[in-house]
Amino acid sequence: MLGGVGALLGTASTYPGGLQLFQKNTSENLCVMAGAGTSIGMWRQKKKNFNIQELIVFSH
């Protein structure tokens, strides 16, 4: 999860205003996708037998 937060904040910091415009920049689609994708990817690396049903339950 920390990797996802780091990806989200890192991506948001590249937008005009950086993290000074925290709410606006961290809610941009690309930032959210970077954070979620990184979190899922890191979680996936820990699981040897990946099951999409577990991912759906995990995300709710």
Short mmCIF file of the C-alpha atoms (twelve columns), coordinates in Angstrom:
data_MODEL
# 
_entry.id   MODEL 
# 
loop_
_atom_site.group_PDB 
_atom_site.id 
_atom_site.type_symbol 
_atom_site.label_atom_id 
_atom_site.label_alt_id 
_atom_site.label_comp_id 
_atom_site.label_asym_id 
_atom_site.label_seq_id 
_atom_site.Cartn_x 
_atom_site.Cartn_y 
_atom_site.Cartn_z 
_atom_site.pdbx_PDB_model_num 
ATOM 1  C CA . MET A 1  0.000   0.000   0.000   1 
ATOM 2  C CA . LEU A 2  2.832   2.402   0.753   1 
ATOM 3  C CA . GLY A 3  4.147   1.886   -2.760  1 
ATOM 4  C CA . GLY A 4  0.777   2.905   -4.165  1 
ATOM 5  C CA . VAL A 5  0.640   6.036   -2.019  1 
ATOM 6  C CA . GLY A 6  4.161   6.900   -3.117  1 
ATOM 7  C CA . ALA A 7  3.235   6.451   -6.775  1 
ATOM 8  C CA . LEU A 8  0.116   8.579   -6.350  1 
ATOM 9  C CA . LEU A 9  2.006   11.393  -4.599  1 
ATOM 10 C CA . GLY A 10 4.913   11.188  -7.012  1 
ATOM 11 C CA . THR A 11 2.616   11.482  -10.008 1 
ATOM 12 C CA . ALA A 12 0.583   14.281  -8.411  1 
ATOM 13 C CA . SER A 13 3.745   16.269  -7.737  1 
ATOM 14 C CA . THR A 14 4.409   16.506  -11.486 1 
ATOM 15 C CA . TYR A 15 1.198   18.459  -12.147 1 
ATOM 16 C CA . PRO A 16 1.235   22.282  -12.096 1 
ATOM 17 C CA . GLY A 17 1.098   23.412  -8.477  1 
ATOM 18 C CA . GLY A 18 2.552   20.114  -7.270  1 
ATOM 19 C CA . LEU A 19 1.346   18.994  -3.872  1 
ATOM 20 C CA . GLN A 20 0.368   22.564  -2.957  1 
ATOM 21 C CA . LEU A 21 -2.856  21.793  -4.853  1 
ATOM 22 C CA . PHE A 22 -3.126  18.451  -3.060  1 
ATOM 23 C CA . GLN A 23 -6.816  17.659  -3.507  1 
ATOM 24 C CA . LYS A 24 -6.944  18.721  -7.153  1 
ATOM 25 C CA . ASN A 25 -3.757  16.991  -8.239  1 
ATOM 26 C CA . THR A 26 -4.144  13.746  -6.280  1 
ATOM 27 C CA . SER A 27 -7.621  13.210  -7.736  1 
ATOM 28 C CA . GLU A 28 -6.400  13.340  -11.347 1 
ATOM 29 C CA . ASN A 29 -7.135  10.086  -13.187 1 
ATOM 30 C CA . LEU A 30 -3.493  9.350   -13.967 1 
ATOM 31 C CA . CYS A 31 -2.484  9.763   -10.317 1 
ATOM 32 C CA . VAL A 32 -5.213  7.449   -9.085  1 
ATOM 33 C CA . MET A 33 -4.384  4.852   -11.737 1 
ATOM 34 C CA . ALA A 34 -0.675  5.008   -10.861 1 
ATOM 35 C CA . GLY A 35 -1.418  4.488   -7.177  1 
ATOM 36 C CA . ALA A 36 -3.934  1.708   -7.685  1 
ATOM 37 C CA . GLY A 37 -1.845  -0.048  -10.313 1 
ATOM 38 C CA . THR A 38 1.246   0.003   -8.146  1 
ATOM 39 C CA . SER A 39 -0.668  -1.298  -5.129  1 
ATOM 40 C CA . ILE A 40 -2.231  -4.122  -7.106  1 
ATOM 41 C CA . GLY A 41 1.094   -4.961  -8.734  1 
ATOM 42 C CA . MET A 42 2.901   -5.104  -5.405  1 
ATOM 43 C CA . TRP A 43 0.100   -7.161  -3.858  1 
ATOM 44 C CA . ARG A 44 0.188   -9.492  -6.864  1 
ATOM 45 C CA . GLN A 45 3.918   -10.099 -6.404  1 
ATOM 46 C CA . LYS A 46 3.256   -11.439 -2.909  1 
ATOM 47 C CA . LYS A 47 0.637   -13.897 -4.149  1 
ATOM 48 C CA . LYS A 48 1.914   -17.009 -5.890  1 
ATOM 49 C CA . ASN A 49 -1.488  -18.299 -7.010  1 
ATOM 50 C CA . PHE A 50 -3.285  -15.206 -8.260  1 
ATOM 51 C CA . ASN A 51 -7.076  -15.415 -8.308  1 
ATOM 52 C CA . ILE A 52 -9.153  -12.559 -9.772  1 
ATOM 53 C CA . GLN A 53 -11.965 -13.288 -7.280  1 
ATOM 54 C CA . GLU A 54 -9.581  -12.546 -4.404  1 
ATOM 55 C CA . LEU A 55 -8.673  -9.238  -6.035  1 
ATOM 56 C CA . ILE A 56 -12.335 -8.256  -6.325  1 
ATOM 57 C CA . VAL A 57 -12.967 -9.092  -2.657  1 
ATOM 58 C CA . PHE A 58 -9.703  -7.381  -1.649  1 
ATOM 59 C CA . SER A 59 -10.684 -4.128  -3.385  1 
ATOM 60 C CA . HIS A 60 -14.069 -3.808  -1.634  1 
# 
